[in-house]
Structures are given as C-alpha cells and as structure tokens.
Amino acid sequence: MTRPPNPLRRVRSPFWVAALAVGVTVPLLAFGASTLAASTAAAPTPASSGPARLGAGPSAAPATASCVIRWLGTLGGRYGNVTAAAANGDAVGIANNAAGVPEPVMWGSGKPDRIGTGLVSSVPTGLNTRGDVVGNSSSGENTIGWAWTRHRIVRLRGLPSLTANPAAISNHGVIAGALDTTEGLPDEGGGTPGGTENEQPAVWRSAASPPQKLAPLPGDQGGNAFAVDGHGRVGGVSEGARFRPVIWDRAGRPRALPGLGGGYAAVRAFGPRGLAVGDAVAVDGTDHPVEWDAAGRITDLGLPPGSRTAQATAVLPGGVVVGTAQMPLAGGGKVAQAVRWARAGHPELLGGRTGMEQTVVVGASARSAAGYLADARGGRHPVMWRCGR
C-alpha cells in the first residue's frame, strides 16, 4: 500500500522561507510563502478600526470582535513576524534590521531584542515565561535545533541520522518537537512505508538532555509534537494511514483523542484546566477548529461563515481560543484571517485591521493574541490584538 503524503513534514529547503510562512505549525492553511521584504521604510501607522477586507462569501458576513492592535517594533527595517508567544506578554519572532535582513528577536520590554544564536537563518518556534526560547537554524538541507536560555545558545541533541526540530517549550523547560531524518543519507528511508523518512515525535526534558522518542499510536509509523504544558503533557499528531490527534502523558504514553471523522486531526496548543485545541477534518473535507476538554471530549468551535478551513492555535489564560481561518474573497480566492472563539459556535474575526490583506494568529500572550498582519505586497508586520474581555 502506498503511504499517503505527510502534510506535516517540514519544508527544509529553503527552511527560512518555510518558517516565515508559519508552515511549521499550521501546515493546512495556505498562508503563502512570501519572505520578509528587504525594506527600510517606516512601519505602518495604526489608524481607526475598520472592517476586514473580505468578500461577501456564500453566507452571512462573519462577526467581528472589537480589538486594539499593538504594533510591535522591528530592528530598523519595515517588516517582522511573530512566531510564538508566552503567557506573561512576551513574544518572539523575526524582525528586519536597517539593512532589510531578518533576525530572530524577542519582544519583552516593548522593543525587539536580538536573540544571538550565532547560527544561520535562525527562526524561533517556542517561548516560555522565563524567557527561554527554542528554534531552528539552517544547515545546508538540514536544520539545527537550539535552545536559547539565559542568553546562551545550546544545540539540542538528536539521534544518529536524526536532527532536532523543537516546536515548544514549557515554563519548566521541557521541550517538545520532532526528530527529522538527515537529508542526503542512504538511510533516509527512500519513501518506503514505515521507513525512517517519518518524523518521530520527541521530548527533551531539558535543553541539555538527550531526546526521548514518543511512541506513535499503535499501527502508526511516526508523528509530530507541537505543544507541551506545565504538567509535562505533550500534544500533537500520530501519523499512519490516518493522522490522529494524540496527547502523551508525562511518562510518554500516547492517548488517542477523537476527531471529526475525516482522517486528520492534530493538537496544536494547551490551555487552562486541561484544555487542548487544534483542528480536525470532517467527513465533508472541511477543516474545523476544535477543542478537547480534560476528559478528551471534542467540541467543534465552528467555522466563520463562508470558511471551509480554520485552526485553533492558542488559548488565552481566561480560556478564549484564538486561531486563523481561510476566508473567501469577492471574485474568488481566499485570505487568511485571525479569529477568536470566546465560546464554541461563535467565531469572531479580530478587528482593528487597517487595509491589511491577511491576518494570522500564532500564539496567545497574557490577554492578547499574537501574530502578524500582511499588506498588499505580502510584507508582514508583527502585532498583538487585545479584544473585548
């Protein structure tokens, strides 16, 4: 039997472009793969709130939340991109310097501070409230996984022919991610079902620890871990003939979660009181934002009117879920738009946009959603939204 293509497999060449497209954590949303433009123009000036630039769509217009946008600074260039956030209000990502070159940064004290990795094309992927950051850098066709803690860079350990690809770090320093095969080696797998081309979910108990492989669900060949909480639980996906949502407990034991019947679902973030969020494909092929409670029961959060694809990517401390949906444009086409769910069945687009083409949420920080706004040229602007209560 031919193994189906893996929609979660990271694009590693060029890795920089893949990371800027936020494809490492949100692979099913067609955000586009434009890079940060090399511009030294001034950042956009916030104006009065206005409606999203959307087409009529096939049904009623989606509701819009009243939001205030905080525009995050750059390193002297015009563009940037938030890639992760922490509950204390900090965020990390990429920001252009005055020469238009993107660098990894942390927004903590109201301005971007460089994250000095000493590596090429470094992209942060996770952040905790202690200021520890994990991420990836390019090394030819492969990647180097790293942790940046106390302003010191540590290269994460892999296994023979497997490289570290971290995705998240808990407030206790536990790191979750995947082990990827090294490109160009004879034992890469060669496309053989069950071969070593499958990503392997993994956890690092500290930045200095060796990786611990996490077993996929019975019958599956691999998987990926996207989230880790303060209790050491890891969330992600188990990959086989289907892609099933899974939570691994502190001992590394996998627990299957229900989906919506479409053969694909993934856990992408944790929230308070044992909540997990992500997305699941239904039998009609639509991709729905979902949440699982502590008992593992699934709830469909609801697609905005006109959308067929949305993902929940983070949870605010109060339990409001945020994410991104693909919304139709008048005349055809789709555009990514930031969404929040204060309760299931009531999606609201994040308001406060001013002439921006697309808006994407990648994380939640304090009482704000974090992500970016993209202009008509595809240039990305790092922002945080604070909406309602």
C-alpha positions as CSV (number, residue, x, y, z in Angstrom):
1,M,0.0,0.0,0.0
2,T,1.3,3.4,-0.9
3,R,1.7,5.7,2.1
4,P,-0.2,9.0,1.8
5,P,1.8,12.2,1.6
6,N,2.6,13.7,5.0
7,P,1.1,17.3,5.2
8,L,3.1,17.9,8.4
9,R,6.5,17.3,7.0
10,R,8.6,20.4,7.3
11,V,10.0,22.1,4.2
12,R,13.6,22.4,4.9
13,S,14.9,23.9,1.7
14,P,14.8,26.8,2.0
15,F,13.9,26.5,5.7
16,W,13.9,30.2,6.2
17,V,11.0,30.6,3.7
18,A,9.1,27.7,5.2
19,A,9.4,29.2,8.7
20,L,8.2,32.6,7.6
21,A,5.2,31.0,6.1
22,V,4.4,29.6,9.6
23,G,4.1,26.3,7.9
24,V,6.0,24.5,10.7
25,T,2.9,24.6,12.9
26,V,0.0,25.4,10.6
27,P,0.5,23.3,7.5
28,L,-3.0,23.2,6.2
29,L,-3.7,26.9,5.9
30,A,-2.5,28.4,2.6
31,F,-0.8,31.4,4.0
32,G,1.7,31.8,1.2
33,A,5.4,31.6,1.4
34,S,6.5,35.2,0.8
35,T,9.6,36.1,2.8
36,L,10.1,39.3,4.7
37,A,10.8,42.0,2.2
38,A,14.1,43.8,2.4
39,S,12.8,47.3,3.1
40,T,13.9,50.1,5.4
41,A,10.6,52.0,5.1
42,A,8.8,53.0,8.3
43,A,6.4,50.7,10.0
44,P,2.7,51.2,9.2
45,T,0.8,53.8,11.2
46,P,-2.2,52.5,13.1
47,A,-5.5,54.1,12.1
48,S,-9.0,53.8,13.1
49,S,-10.6,50.4,13.3
50,G,-12.3,49.2,10.1
51,P,-13.9,46.0,8.8
52,A,-11.8,43.2,7.3
53,R,-11.2,43.3,3.6
54,L,-13.4,40.4,2.7
55,G,-15.8,39.4,0.0
56,A,-19.4,38.7,0.5
57,G,-18.9,34.9,0.7
58,P,-21.6,32.4,0.3
59,S,-23.4,33.2,3.5
60,A,-23.8,35.9,6.1
61,A,-20.9,38.2,7.0
62,P,-18.8,36.9,9.9
63,A,-18.9,38.7,13.2
64,T,-16.0,41.0,14.1
65,A,-14.6,41.5,17.5
66,S,-13.6,44.9,18.7
67,C,-9.9,44.8,19.1
68,V,-7.0,47.2,19.7
69,I,-3.8,46.4,17.8
70,R,-0.4,46.8,19.3
71,W,2.2,47.2,16.5
72,L,5.5,45.5,17.6
73,G,8.7,47.2,16.6
74,T,11.5,45.9,14.3
75,L,15.3,46.3,14.2
76,G,15.1,49.4,11.9
77,G,13.5,47.7,8.9
78,R,9.9,47.6,8.0
79,Y,8.8,44.0,8.4
80,G,8.6,41.3,11.0
81,N,6.7,38.2,12.0
82,V,5.7,36.8,15.4
83,T,6.2,33.1,15.6
84,A,5.5,32.3,19.3
85,A,4.3,34.0,22.5
86,A,4.3,33.3,26.2
87,A,1.6,33.9,28.9
88,N,3.5,36.7,30.5
89,G,3.1,39.0,27.5
90,D,6.4,38.3,25.7
91,A,6.7,37.2,22.1
92,V,9.4,36.0,19.7
93,G,9.8,36.0,16.0
94,I,11.7,37.7,13.2
95,A,12.3,41.4,12.6
96,N,14.2,43.2,9.8
97,N,17.2,45.3,10.6
98,A,18.0,48.6,8.9
99,A,19.6,46.7,6.0
100,G,16.4,44.7,5.5
101,V,18.0,41.5,6.8
102,P,15.7,39.5,9.1
103,E,17.0,38.5,12.6
104,P,15.5,36.4,15.4
105,V,14.1,38.7,18.2
106,M,12.2,38.8,21.4
107,W,9.6,41.4,22.2
108,G,9.6,41.7,26.0
109,S,10.2,45.3,27.2
110,G,8.2,47.0,24.5
111,K,11.0,46.8,21.9
112,P,12.7,43.9,20.0
113,D,15.9,42.5,21.4
114,R,18.1,40.3,19.3
115,I,18.4,36.6,20.0
116,G,22.1,35.9,19.4
117,T,22.2,32.3,18.1
118,G,25.4,32.6,16.1
119,L,23.7,30.3,13.5
120,V,22.4,30.9,10.0
121,S,18.7,31.8,9.4
122,S,17.5,31.2,12.9
123,V,13.8,31.0,13.5
124,P,12.2,30.9,17.0
125,T,9.4,28.4,17.4
126,G,8.7,28.4,21.1
127,L,8.9,30.6,24.2
128,N,8.2,30.3,27.9
129,T,7.6,32.8,30.7
130,R,11.2,32.5,31.9
131,G,12.4,33.9,28.6
132,D,13.7,30.6,27.3
133,V,13.4,30.2,23.5
134,V,13.6,27.3,21.2
135,G,14.0,27.3,17.4
136,N,15.7,26.1,14.3
137,S,18.5,27.2,12.1
138,S,19.5,26.1,8.6
139,S,22.5,23.9,7.9
140,G,22.5,23.0,4.2
141,E,19.5,20.9,3.5
142,N,19.1,20.1,7.2
143,T,18.3,22.1,10.3
144,I,19.9,22.6,13.7
145,G,17.5,22.7,16.7
146,W,18.6,25.0,19.5
147,A,17.5,26.4,22.9
148,W,18.4,30.0,24.0
149,T,18.4,30.3,27.7
150,R,20.0,32.9,29.9
151,H,21.4,34.5,26.7
152,R,23.3,31.3,26.0
153,I,22.7,29.1,22.9
154,V,22.5,25.3,23.4
155,R,22.3,23.0,20.4
156,L,19.7,20.3,21.0
157,R,20.8,16.8,20.7
158,G,19.4,14.5,18.1
159,L,20.0,10.8,17.4
160,P,22.0,9.0,14.8
161,S,20.7,10.3,11.4
162,L,18.0,12.3,13.2
163,T,18.1,16.0,13.8
164,A,16.2,18.0,16.4
165,N,13.3,20.2,15.4
166,P,11.8,21.8,18.5
167,A,8.3,23.4,18.4
168,A,7.5,24.4,22.0
169,I,9.0,24.8,25.5
170,S,7.1,24.7,28.8
171,N,7.7,27.0,31.8
172,H,9.6,24.2,33.4
173,G,12.0,23.9,30.4
174,V,10.6,20.8,28.8
175,I,10.9,20.9,25.1
176,A,8.5,19.2,22.6
177,G,9.1,18.7,18.9
178,A,10.2,16.1,16.4
179,L,13.3,14.2,15.2
180,D,13.7,14.6,11.4
181,T,15.8,12.4,9.2
182,T,19.0,13.9,7.9
183,E,18.8,14.7,4.2
184,G,21.0,13.0,1.7
185,L,22.0,9.9,3.7
186,P,21.4,6.3,2.5
187,D,19.3,5.5,5.5
188,E,16.8,8.4,4.9
189,G,14.1,5.9,4.1
190,G,13.8,6.1,0.3
191,G,10.0,6.5,0.5
192,T,9.5,3.0,1.9
193,P,6.3,2.9,4.1
194,G,7.4,2.8,7.7
195,G,10.9,3.8,6.8
196,T,13.0,6.4,8.6
197,E,11.6,9.2,6.4
198,N,8.9,9.5,9.0
199,E,9.2,12.3,11.6
200,Q,9.3,11.0,15.1
201,P,7.7,12.9,18.0
202,A,10.1,13.7,20.7
203,V,10.6,15.5,24.0
204,W,13.7,16.9,25.7
205,R,13.4,17.1,29.5
206,S,15.9,20.0,29.4
207,A,18.0,21.8,26.8
208,A,21.0,19.6,27.8
209,S,19.1,16.3,27.8
210,P,19.1,13.7,25.1
211,P,15.8,13.4,23.2
212,Q,13.2,10.9,24.2
213,K,11.2,9.4,21.3
214,L,7.5,9.4,21.9
215,A,5.7,6.3,20.6
216,P,3.0,6.9,18.0
217,L,-0.4,5.3,18.4
218,P,-0.5,1.5,17.6
219,G,-0.2,0.9,13.9
220,D,1.3,4.3,13.0
221,Q,4.9,5.0,11.9
222,G,5.7,8.5,13.1
223,G,4.2,11.7,14.3
224,N,5.0,15.2,15.5
225,A,4.7,17.1,18.8
226,F,3.5,20.8,18.7
227,A,2.8,21.7,22.3
228,V,3.8,21.0,25.9
229,D,2.1,22.1,29.1
230,G,3.2,22.8,32.6
231,H,2.4,19.2,33.7
232,G,4.7,17.7,31.0
233,R,1.9,16.6,28.7
234,V,2.8,16.8,25.1
235,G,0.3,17.3,22.2
236,G,0.5,16.6,18.6
237,V,-0.4,14.1,15.9
238,S,0.3,10.4,15.3
239,E,0.9,9.6,11.6
240,G,-0.1,6.5,9.7
241,A,-2.8,5.7,7.2
242,R,-4.6,8.5,9.1
243,F,-3.4,11.5,11.1
244,R,-4.8,11.1,14.6
245,P,-4.7,13.7,17.4
246,V,-2.7,12.5,20.4
247,I,-1.6,13.6,23.9
248,W,1.4,11.9,25.5
249,D,1.4,11.9,29.3
250,R,4.5,12.7,31.5
251,A,5.7,9.1,31.1
252,G,5.4,9.3,27.3
253,R,2.4,7.1,26.9
254,P,0.2,8.2,24.0
255,R,-3.6,8.7,24.4
256,A,-5.7,8.9,21.2
257,L,-8.2,11.7,21.0
258,P,-11.4,11.7,18.9
259,G,-11.6,13.6,15.6
260,L,-14.5,14.6,13.3
261,G,-14.4,11.6,11.0
262,G,-12.2,13.0,8.2
263,G,-9.0,11.1,8.9
264,Y,-6.9,14.1,10.0
265,A,-6.7,16.0,13.3
266,A,-3.9,17.5,15.5
267,V,-3.4,19.0,18.9
268,R,-1.6,22.4,18.5
269,A,-1.8,24.1,21.9
270,F,-2.8,23.6,25.5
271,G,-4.9,25.9,27.7
272,P,-6.1,26.1,31.3
273,R,-7.9,23.3,33.1
274,G,-6.5,20.6,30.9
275,L,-7.9,22.1,27.7
276,A,-6.3,21.2,24.3
277,V,-7.0,22.9,21.0
278,G,-6.2,22.3,17.3
279,D,-8.1,21.3,14.2
280,A,-9.9,18.2,12.7
281,V,-11.1,17.4,9.3
282,A,-14.8,16.5,9.0
283,V,-16.2,13.8,6.6
284,D,-17.1,16.5,4.1
285,G,-13.4,17.6,3.9
286,T,-13.7,20.9,5.8
287,D,-11.1,21.5,8.4
288,H,-12.6,22.7,11.7
289,P,-11.1,24.4,14.8
290,V,-11.7,22.1,17.8
291,E,-11.0,21.8,21.5
292,W,-10.7,18.8,23.7
293,D,-11.5,19.0,27.4
294,A,-9.6,17.3,30.2
295,A,-11.6,14.1,29.7
296,G,-10.8,14.0,26.0
297,R,-14.2,15.1,24.7
298,I,-14.1,17.0,21.4
299,T,-16.1,20.2,20.7
300,D,-16.3,21.8,17.2
301,L,-15.6,25.5,17.8
302,G,-17.3,26.4,14.5
303,L,-16.1,27.8,11.2
304,P,-16.7,31.5,10.4
305,P,-19.5,31.9,7.7
306,G,-18.0,31.2,4.3
307,S,-14.9,29.5,5.6
308,R,-14.0,25.8,5.0
309,T,-10.7,25.8,6.8
310,A,-9.7,27.1,10.2
311,Q,-7.3,26.1,13.0
312,A,-7.2,26.9,16.7
313,T,-3.6,27.7,17.5
314,A,-3.6,29.1,21.1
315,V,-5.6,29.7,24.2
316,L,-5.6,32.9,26.3
317,P,-5.3,32.4,30.0
318,G,-9.0,33.1,30.5
319,G,-9.9,30.3,28.1
320,V,-10.7,32.3,24.9
321,V,-9.4,30.3,21.9
322,V,-7.7,32.1,19.0
323,G,-6.5,30.9,15.6
324,T,-6.8,31.6,11.9
325,A,-9.4,30.8,9.2
326,Q,-9.3,30.9,5.4
327,M,-12.0,33.4,4.3
328,P,-13.3,33.8,0.7
329,L,-12.7,36.9,-1.3
330,A,-15.2,38.6,-3.6
331,G,-14.3,37.5,-7.1
332,G,-12.6,34.3,-6.0
333,G,-9.6,33.3,-3.9
334,K,-9.1,33.1,-0.2
335,V,-7.3,35.1,2.5
336,A,-6.1,34.1,6.0
337,Q,-7.9,36.0,8.8
338,A,-7.3,36.0,12.6
339,V,-10.2,34.6,14.6
340,R,-11.2,34.2,18.2
341,W,-13.8,31.9,19.9
342,A,-15.0,33.3,23.3
343,R,-17.3,30.3,23.2
344,A,-18.0,27.4,20.8
345,G,-20.1,28.2,17.8
346,H,-19.4,32.0,17.9
347,P,-16.3,32.8,15.8
348,E,-15.3,36.4,15.5
349,L,-12.7,37.9,13.2
350,L,-10.2,40.0,15.0
351,G,-11.0,43.6,14.3
352,G,-8.8,46.7,14.1
353,R,-7.2,45.9,10.8
354,T,-6.4,48.9,8.5
355,G,-6.0,48.0,4.9
356,M,-4.2,44.7,5.6
357,E,-4.7,41.8,3.3
358,Q,-4.3,38.9,5.7
359,T,-4.0,38.4,9.5
360,V,-2.6,35.3,11.2
361,V,-2.5,34.2,14.8
362,V,0.3,32.0,16.0
363,G,0.1,32.3,19.8
364,A,-1.5,33.9,22.8
365,S,0.2,36.2,25.3
366,A,-1.3,37.5,28.5
367,R,-4.7,38.8,27.3
368,S,-3.6,39.2,23.7
369,A,-3.4,37.2,20.6
370,A,-0.1,37.4,18.8
371,G,0.8,37.1,15.1
372,Y,1.1,39.2,12.1
373,L,-0.7,41.4,9.5
374,A,0.3,41.2,5.9
375,D,-0.1,44.1,3.5
376,A,-0.9,44.1,-0.2
377,R,2.7,43.4,-1.1
378,G,2.9,40.4,1.2
379,G,5.1,42.2,3.7
380,R,4.4,41.1,7.3
381,H,4.0,43.3,10.3
382,P,4.3,41.8,13.9
383,V,1.3,42.6,16.1
384,M,-0.7,41.7,19.1
385,W,-4.5,42.0,19.3
386,R,-6.4,42.8,22.5
387,C,-10.1,42.2,22.0
388,G,-13.0,42.6,24.3
389,R,-12.8,41.0,27.7
